[in-house]
Amino acid sequence: MLANPDFLLHRSKMISDPLSEMLNLLDARCLVSGGLIAGGAWALRFPRPNRIKISAVAKGRCWLCLDNGREPILLEAGDVALLNGRHSFVLASDLAVTPTDAVGAFKEKVDGMARHGVGEDFHYLGGHIALGPQGMELLSDVLPPIIHVRAALAEAGVLRWLLDQLVREMAAKRPGALLASTQLAQLMFVQVLRAHIMSSAPLTVGWLRAFGDDRIAPALRLMHGDPGRSWQLGELAKAAGMSRTSFALRFKTVAGVAPLTYLIGWRMRLAERELREGSMPVSALALSLGYTSESAFSNAFKRMTGMAPRRYRVAMARKAGPIEEVVDVEGQAMTTHYRLLKAAS
């Protein structure tokens, strides 16, 4: 069996967890960027975020209207919504109110919170999911326009507790509040994805749907647990307790690709990360991922990325620079915030 290289040891020593591994690979981090306290009759129009957004209602209720023609959604206290970032949207106390520009409303904030209207009937927290290179495409492609987790759902109990703790941390401003708030927000993000996977709603074909499919989950754990092994379709089908034909059909139905195609794709994602962040020679990287020669690996890598591994490494090194400041309508999750988060991981 191949020795595990350092870059594959990013995963936990626990049993393989494909969702955790994918989120780590994407460097997916939930950053709380601000919030809104509103009252009376109000409506705010938010521009297309171009990043995955998360919104949590701590008090009151409001309507959320996406510009994709979908029916308005009522968000109530304790509800959490995850938006795939591809649509502008409106938050409103009343659908009859003409929306005003949210960017202007958030120009003046106190402790990250904007105020709008008269009173404090409504309180919500907003943020976004910061992602590493290519993360936006990989994650947003498997998300619907909105995931709405209602507080009344049985599986939302943990989410309600996390939201309550997040509100407390942001209000108390105790030492370590920034890091604690970030970790709580990250847990909220994971809980939203879990609730989506477990829901009865139709899921977008792709890796997220595959991770929630109990039938093929054993095979996915094998591939993620040892991506360098030369897995055969029969082995994976046996782990799933299915015939080769039934397994291959089900896998492609939920994941959108054949099992061994998925394995190759996962290997290439791991290779991209190592070439961006590590120093392992290409020949050793090829061997660790199950390729018998550097040329075979290079050909597979070039088919997926359009670049040979060495050229990719050089190109990514040239692109590397200062961490960009992350800006959201609700406020700023500033560069120092992101640096602190990276240092804590």
VENRA-V194352 format. One record per pair of residues at least 24 apart in sequence whose C-alpha atoms are under 8 Angstrom apart, sorted by the first residue. I is the first residue (numbers start at 1). GAP is how many residues later the second one is. D is the distance in Angstrom with one decimal. If there is no record, write none. Layout:
BEGIN
i:gap:d
I:GAP:D
I:GAP:D
END
This chain:
BEGIN
i:gap:d
1:228:7.8
2:226:7.3
2:227:7.7
2:285:8.0
2:286:6.6
3:285:7.3
4:284:7.0
5:283:6.6
7:267:6.4
7:271:7.4
8:262:7.9
15:206:8.0
15:210:7.6
16:205:5.4
16:206:7.5
16:208:6.4
16:209:5.1
17:204:6.5
17:207:7.7
18:193:6.8
18:202:7.0
18:203:6.3
18:206:6.2
19:189:7.6
19:192:6.6
21:203:8.0
25:244:7.8
25:245:7.5
25:248:7.4
26:105:5.9
26:106:5.4
26:107:7.4
26:108:7.5
26:109:4.9
27:103:7.6
27:104:5.3
27:105:5.1
27:108:7.5
28:101:6.2
28:102:5.7
28:103:4.7
28:104:6.9
28:107:7.5
29:100:5.4
29:101:5.1
29:102:6.5
29:157:6.2
30:97:7.0
30:98:5.8
30:99:4.5
30:100:6.2
30:152:6.8
30:155:5.7
30:156:4.9
30:159:6.6
31:96:5.4
31:97:5.6
31:98:6.2
31:99:6.9
31:151:6.0
31:154:6.8
31:155:7.6
31:302:6.4
32:93:7.4
32:94:6.0
32:95:4.2
32:96:6.7
32:149:7.5
32:150:6.7
32:153:6.8
32:301:6.7
33:79:7.2
33:92:8.0
33:93:6.1
33:94:4.8
33:95:7.3
33:294:8.0
33:295:6.5
33:297:5.9
33:298:5.1
33:299:5.3
33:300:4.9
34:78:4.7
34:79:5.5
34:80:7.8
34:91:6.0
34:92:5.6
34:93:6.7
34:296:4.9
34:297:5.2
34:298:7.3
35:77:6.5
35:78:4.8
35:79:6.3
35:88:7.4
35:89:5.5
35:90:4.1
35:91:5.2
35:295:5.8
35:296:7.8
36:77:5.4
36:78:4.8
36:79:5.8
36:80:7.5
36:86:7.7
36:87:5.6
36:88:5.3
36:89:6.5
36:294:7.6
37:76:6.8
37:77:6.2
37:78:4.9
37:79:6.5
37:83:5.8
37:84:7.6
37:85:5.6
37:86:4.5
37:87:6.7
38:77:5.6
38:78:4.7
38:79:5.5
38:80:6.7
38:81:6.3
38:82:5.2
38:83:6.1
38:84:5.0
38:85:6.5
39:77:6.8
39:78:5.0
39:79:4.6
39:80:4.2
39:81:4.8
39:82:4.7
39:83:6.0
40:53:7.6
40:77:5.8
40:78:5.2
40:79:6.4
40:81:7.3
41:51:7.9
41:52:5.8
41:53:6.4
41:56:7.0
41:76:6.8
42:50:5.7
42:51:5.5
42:52:6.8
42:55:6.3
42:57:7.3
42:74:7.5
42:75:6.1
43:47:6.8
43:48:5.7
43:49:3.9
43:50:6.3
43:51:7.1
43:52:7.8
43:54:6.0
43:55:6.4
43:56:4.4
43:57:6.3
44:46:5.5
44:47:5.4
44:48:6.3
44:55:4.8
44:56:5.0
44:57:5.8
44:58:5.1
45:43:7.5
45:44:5.9
45:45:4.4
45:46:6.6
45:54:5.6
45:55:5.9
45:56:5.2
45:57:5.3
46:42:5.8
46:43:5.4
46:44:5.9
46:45:7.9
46:55:6.8
46:56:5.3
46:57:7.1
46:283:7.5
47:40:7.7
47:41:4.7
47:42:6.8
47:55:8.0
48:37:6.4
48:38:6.1
48:39:4.9
48:40:3.9
48:41:7.2
49:36:5.1
49:37:6.9
49:38:7.2
49:39:6.9
49:279:7.7
50:35:4.8
50:36:5.7
50:37:8.0
51:33:6.8
51:34:4.7
51:35:7.5
51:77:6.7
51:78:6.9
51:79:7.8
51:85:7.0
52:30:7.1
52:31:5.6
52:32:4.7
52:33:4.6
52:76:5.6
52:77:5.4
52:78:8.0
52:84:7.7
52:88:7.1
53:29:5.7
53:30:5.1
53:31:6.6
53:32:6.2
53:73:7.4
53:74:5.8
53:75:4.2
53:76:6.2
54:26:7.2
54:27:5.7
54:28:4.5
54:29:6.3
54:72:5.8
54:73:5.3
54:74:5.6
54:75:7.5
54:135:7.7
55:25:5.7
55:26:5.2
55:27:6.5
55:69:7.0
55:70:5.8
55:71:4.5
55:72:6.5
56:24:4.4
56:25:6.4
56:68:5.6
56:69:5.3
56:70:6.5
56:107:7.4
57:65:7.9
57:66:6.2
57:67:4.3
57:68:6.5
58:64:7.7
58:65:5.4
58:66:5.3
58:67:7.2
58:105:7.2
58:106:7.6
58:109:7.5
59:62:7.1
59:63:5.2
59:64:4.9
59:65:6.8
60:61:5.7
60:62:4.6
60:63:6.6
61:32:7.1
61:61:6.4
62:29:6.4
62:30:5.4
62:31:4.8
62:32:7.5
62:60:7.7
63:27:7.7
63:28:5.5
63:29:5.1
63:30:6.1
63:31:7.1
63:32:7.1
64:25:6.9
64:26:5.7
64:27:4.8
64:28:6.7
65:24:5.4
65:25:5.1
65:26:6.6
66:24:6.6
75:75:7.8
76:74:7.7
76:75:7.7
77:74:7.2
78:72:7.1
78:73:4.8
78:81:8.0
78:82:5.7
78:85:7.2
79:69:7.3
79:70:5.8
79:71:4.7
79:72:4.8
79:81:7.9
80:68:6.1
80:69:5.3
80:70:6.7
80:71:7.7
80:112:7.6
81:65:6.6
81:66:5.5
81:67:4.6
81:68:6.2
82:64:5.5
82:65:5.0
82:66:6.6
82:110:7.5
83:61:7.8
83:62:5.7
83:63:4.5
83:64:6.6
84:56:5.4
84:59:6.1
84:60:6.6
84:61:5.2
84:62:6.4
85:55:7.7
85:60:7.5
86:59:7.2
87:58:7.6
102:227:7.3
103:226:5.8
103:227:7.9
106:223:6.8
106:224:6.0
106:225:7.0
112:218:7.6
112:219:6.2
113:217:7.7
114:216:7.5
126:204:6.5
127:201:7.4
127:203:7.5
128:200:7.6
141:65:8.0
142:62:5.5
142:63:6.8
142:64:5.7
142:65:7.1
142:66:6.3
142:67:7.8
143:61:6.5
144:59:7.8
144:60:6.7
147:45:7.7
147:49:6.8
149:43:6.8
149:46:7.1
149:47:7.8
155:40:6.8
156:39:7.6
158:33:7.7
159:29:6.0
159:32:6.5
159:33:7.8
162:25:7.6
162:26:6.5
163:25:7.5
178:159:7.7
179:161:7.6
179:162:7.1
182:159:7.7
205:48:7.3
205:49:5.3
205:50:5.6
205:51:5.7
206:48:6.3
206:49:4.2
206:50:5.5
207:47:7.8
207:48:5.3
208:47:7.9
209:45:6.0
209:46:6.6
210:41:7.4
210:44:5.4
210:45:5.1
213:41:7.8
215:25:5.9
215:26:7.9
216:24:5.5
216:31:7.4
216:34:7.8
216:35:6.6
223:40:6.5
224:42:7.9
227:36:7.0
227:39:7.6
227:40:6.4
227:62:6.3
227:63:7.5
228:39:7.7
228:59:7.8
228:60:5.7
228:61:3.9
228:62:4.2
228:63:7.8
229:60:7.4
229:61:5.7
230:60:6.3
231:29:7.9
232:28:7.9
233:26:7.4
233:27:7.3
265:39:7.9
268:33:6.2
268:36:7.6
275:34:7.3
275:35:8.0
275:37:7.3
275:38:5.1
276:37:5.8
276:40:5.8
276:41:6.9
282:27:7.0
282:28:7.3
END
